[in-house]
Amino acid sequence: MNFGELKDEVYVLLADGSEEILTRIPDFINEVIGEAIEEANVPGFKAFGIVSTEIDQSYTSLLPDDFSGRIHKASQDGNVIEIKQNLEEIVSLYPGMDEVGADIFAICAEGLSLIYYQPIPTVSTDIVILYSRLVTTLVNNSDIPEVIPAALHREIIVCGAAAKGYNLLEDGLEEEKINTRSQTFNYNRGMSKLKNWSNRRTSHRSSSTWRN
C-alpha cells in the first residue's frame, strides 16, 4: 500500500475518534514504520560514517544527515570505543565531562543531533561509527514504505498506527482498552512475521568488531 492507502485504512479504524487524533494519523504511520524496522533489525538500515571531535568540547554536532540516534559500533584509529546507552552513563564515569586525553574510551548519542565522548582529544579526531540510518519519511500519497513487505503493511503499519490512536482514545477509561489490545495483537503478529523475514535475509558471518 502507498501512503494514501495506508492513511485511508487507519482512518476507517479510527473514524469515531476526535479530530485531534485523526490529524495525527500520518505521524502514527511514520512512527510505526521506524519502530518496526528498528525492532525487527531489518537489514539495509545500517551505515558507516565518520564524525570528528571538536577541540575543548565533550560533544560534536557534526553528524551524518541520516543519523537516527543509534550507534552500534565505534572506533578511533582502529581501537574500539565503548558505546554507552545515554549521557548519564558517561557522566557517572567522567563527572566533570572535561577529562582530556588522546584516546576516547566512551561515546553515546543524545537524540539525533549530538554525540558525546570522553576523554576529549586535544586535536580534532575522527571517530568511525556504524549507525542506524533514518527511515525515509512518507510525505506524498504515492510514497511507498521502505523494505516492509506489502503483505505485512496491514498488520504492522495499519494496525500499529491504529493501536497508537486507540491508546490515546481509550486513555483514562475504567474498562479494558479492547480496541488498543486488539490492534496491538495484530501488530505483534505482523512483527513476528517481519522478524522471521528479516532473519532469513541477514547474512550469518563470523563475528568481529564490525559485524552486524
Steps between C-alpha positions, in 0.01 A plus 500: 500500500610856441479780757156613384358148525656448843348822631157399366520160672598649835234769468231233459611333824515831692201667333322559832803672647550868568628734232821539698565125479406475133738778398785303659447193282791588262733533800379171647574324171852637468575426867385139465711442189814625673431304818426179312816518290711568810337225708526238225858603420413511132819482288598797290457767767853510637769727360859602567586860570779716637444764767770737619554613856506871574785661692420581864151346466367172634249470214464552128201590287679423172304181430384320185176648363320165527616423855214342699647541847621141538867398489585131469881513485765769528877512466790744503808406297380140502449487876150416621312767694244388757143598414300637793121501498461861609685807624439408864717190460793707373452763771514227765849413374613855418303733734657818369477398133828685459766229509760547228688220328611367165280190512120500518360228726126573509243640261122542486234661285254750641207530265561551130739793520772439761769243579685526832842351568764474770785576535526806274785479246725806486471505120203430275477122471298279267268237645370227269146396588261230387155648550135452411384739234165677502208342320372713213194695617182449297368836378316462169203269456694303238793431735565132580640383839860383489579129519195374692334239274163608357339189647577633849389859446157446653607306808805711582438851368122532501441311824806652667387854414144420609630366831675831563177687431283270710748517787436874516125469442459240774734667746330547835223248436417284798428196284764308307644663188337249265581675171857577601554140602349365178709719270815438705441125469483532121811718497697252711394216271627695202823585679566132563474442126724799422767377741498157335517667157788719616693209653484306174661793322774566751832347401654283770868582510771438755496762773743792511507861617304623201267210437126555524 
